[in-house]
Amino acid sequence: MFSNLSDKLDKALHVLKGHGKITEVNVAETLKEVRRALLDADVNFKIAKDFTTRVKEKAMGQNVLTTLQPGQLMVKLVKDELTDLMGGDATGINLSGNPSIILMSGLQGSGKTTFSGKLANYLKTKKNKKPLLVACDIYRPAAINQLHVVGGQIGVEVYSEPENRNPVQIAQNAVQYARSNGFNVVIVDTAGRLAVDEEMMNEIAAVHQALKPQETLFVVDSMTGQDAVNTAKAFHDRLDFDGVILTKLDGDTRGGAAITIKSVVNKPIKFIGTGEKMEAIDVFYPSRMAERILGMGDVVSLVERAQEQYNEEEARKLQKKIAKNEFGFDDFLVQIQQIKKMGNMKDLMGMIPGASKALKEVEIEDDAFKHIEAIIHSMTPLERKKPSVLDMKRKNRIAKGSGTKVEQINQLLKQFEQMSKMMKMMQGPGGKNLMRMMGNMGGGMGGIR
């Protein structure tokens, strides 16, 4: 995410390293490179120019603080300005209606239907809501079926009328159905087009007028860069939507849309999509995103994801097993599943300060644990419970069954033994650091090939 922009900003801000004072000369040199980095990220020229002008005004005349070097001070100024440019504070979603109606809009291919499912899953699992998905895309082949598949994956009902060609009527009927059946959120997936056209705008405006939704969200593919910003403006001029959803931020995006869309339409980015899984949805925090862009990581989001998987009762049971030296591979497999639910490994590593830079040339696969899981699944219940019984004969059998080598099994056993010792040493009141330690060790073991 934003790796190219992060690299260029890092090089630009490196100019001030070693200077004892901020001067007009070194600031101008630095900000010239910052502006160039923003332009390369597909940020609008005027916005990039205004951005660097504001940073320069804040930087000039400031004395270097006793605890900061000029480079560090400039990083802080750029971070604060990036945060303001992207919206300042996180903005929540309005769920005041009964039911709350959320209208999804956007071009075809933006990921609107998939994100409708992600949003429904988020509201169901994290906000304790009962959402209903509504299929109002009556044009795209298999669109209704796609929404039903998405709904089936997350256990959310989908309302559709395949023979009805009136999206306004379908949406109104869906809201009535929701009221009659106890649904408290209605998410309406509307039709997209390959480009903005009058027919499309008239149709979604009619749906908007009929439903009067609490939230109208514009879904945009962040990989389209500045085009995404222009499309958002066209939709906003007609719909006056409430917020933006940026999808595909896990891809090879330059970041221009995320950085500038708020300043163009004056509407907040509310959520971002960070992967293919239904759980790959995050609330957009401008300050956290600014920190990630500048290579500072995002420890707060990482801890929040870990806490979502943290189960106190399971942790207590695990502590007892560790205390009795009964921690086995079945328990480790459970921990792996919890780490995988936190998101793809590359995204998680990017949240650790300095990790994205250190691992720049390292290819981190989404299925980084597949070899470990294959090895463990090839073990018998006894071998999982008591790894000490693994002799060469058993290792050869496991290697054949898992498609790995005996050396990889030995490596896993060695790391597992080291981890078990660490866990034993960490035993103390509450065991609060257990999840963090498991995450760190899991990431390291993901390197087995």
Buried (B, 14 or more C-beta within 10 A) or exposed (E): BBBBBBBBBBEBBEBBEEBEEBBEEBBEBBBEBBBBBBBBBBBBEEBBBBBBEBBBEBBEEBEBEEEBBBBBBBBBBBBBBBBBBBBEEBBEBBBEBEBBBBBBBBBBEBBBBBBBBBBBBBBBBEEEBBBBBBBBBBEBEEBBEBBBEBBEEBEBBBBBBEEEEBBBBBBBBBBEBBEEEEBBBBBBBBBBBEEBEEEBBEBBEBBBEBBEBBBBBBBBBBBBBBBBBBBBBBBBEBBEBBBBBBBBBBEEBBBBBBBBBBBBBEBBBBBBBBBEBBBBBBBBBBBBBBBBBBBBBBEEBBBBBBEEBBEEEBBEEBBEBBEEEEBBBEBBBEBBEBBBEBBBBBBBBBBBBEBBBEBEEEEBEBEBBBBBBBBBEBBEEEBBBEBEEBEEEBBEBBBEEBEBEEEBBEBBBEBBEEBBEEBEEBEEEEBEEBBBBBBBBBBEBBEBE
